[in-house]
Amino acid sequence: MRSLAYVTGLVLVALAVAAIAVTPLLLVHARTTHDHGPACWWCHPRISRRR
Protein backbone atom coordinates (compact mmCIF):
# COMPACT_ATOMS: atom_id res chain seq x y z
CA MET A 1 0.00 0.00 0.00
CA ARG A 2 2.88 2.35 0.64
CA SER A 3 4.14 2.03 -2.92
CA LEU A 4 0.67 2.84 -4.29
CA ALA A 5 0.53 5.96 -2.14
CA TYR A 6 4.05 6.92 -3.26
CA VAL A 7 3.22 6.51 -6.95
CA THR A 8 -0.06 8.41 -6.54
CA GLY A 9 1.72 11.26 -4.80
CA LEU A 10 4.46 11.30 -7.40
CA VAL A 11 1.93 11.50 -10.23
CA LEU A 12 0.05 14.33 -8.49
CA VAL A 13 3.27 16.27 -7.94
CA ALA A 14 4.27 15.77 -11.58
CA LEU A 15 0.86 17.03 -12.76
CA ALA A 16 1.10 20.05 -10.47
CA VAL A 17 4.58 20.94 -11.74
CA ALA A 18 3.43 20.55 -15.34
CA ALA A 19 0.37 22.74 -14.70
CA ILE A 20 2.54 25.43 -13.08
CA ALA A 21 4.94 25.37 -16.03
CA VAL A 22 2.26 25.48 -18.74
CA THR A 23 -0.15 28.03 -17.24
CA PRO A 24 1.94 31.15 -18.01
CA LEU A 25 2.41 29.99 -21.61
CA LEU A 26 -1.30 29.50 -22.11
CA LEU A 27 -2.10 32.88 -20.56
CA VAL A 28 0.38 34.66 -22.82
CA HIS A 29 -1.00 32.83 -25.85
CA ALA A 30 -4.58 33.75 -24.98
CA ARG A 31 -3.71 37.44 -24.53
CA THR A 32 -1.99 37.95 -27.88
CA THR A 33 -3.79 40.31 -30.22
CA HIS A 34 -3.23 38.59 -33.57
CA ASP A 35 -5.61 35.98 -34.92
CA HIS A 36 -4.21 32.47 -34.58
CA GLY A 37 -6.51 31.01 -37.22
CA PRO A 38 -8.55 27.81 -37.19
CA ALA A 39 -5.44 25.63 -36.74
CA CYS A 40 -4.87 26.92 -33.20
CA TRP A 41 -5.85 24.08 -30.86
CA TRP A 42 -6.18 26.40 -27.88
CA CYS A 43 -8.44 28.98 -29.53
CA HIS A 44 -10.38 26.48 -31.64
CA PRO A 45 -10.57 23.15 -29.83
CA ARG A 46 -11.71 20.22 -31.90
CA ILE A 47 -14.85 18.92 -30.25
CA SER A 48 -16.02 15.73 -31.84
CA ARG A 49 -19.68 15.73 -32.79
CA ARG A 50 -21.67 12.71 -31.71
CA ARG A 51 -24.20 11.31 -34.11
Buried (B, 14 or more C-beta within 10 A) or exposed (E): EEEEEEEEEEEEEEEEEEEEEEEEEEEEEEEEEEEEEEEEEEEEEEEEEEE
